[in-house]
């Protein structure tokens, strides 16, 4: 019998494994299979059981003595303690993977259109600059 915490961890791990398997099934090209393998390796690394290493306490007073910028150590200490108290929810990010919404598809179309538009404009300028470079001194050309 599992406790609520271990059951939640097992369920989250099972959902992640199912998600990785679905991604692997859709990997058709060599690049996508390589990316899938890298993602699997990263997830395996972070899902493996690890023992927490004992870290030394940060010597904030020592840093205050050595860093002469006013209040910078106090600001870093406040950010550090705030970061340690934060928790991250990955369920919504995982749920969005593997499928695209209509908004994302519209954004993708807009991004591709803007890329093509700006690339065409940029290439026109590059062509003109290259032509002017190859011509040489344009003031010596006849009409």
Order of alpha helices (4+ residues) and beta strands (2+ residues): alpha-alpha-alpha-alpha-alpha-alpha
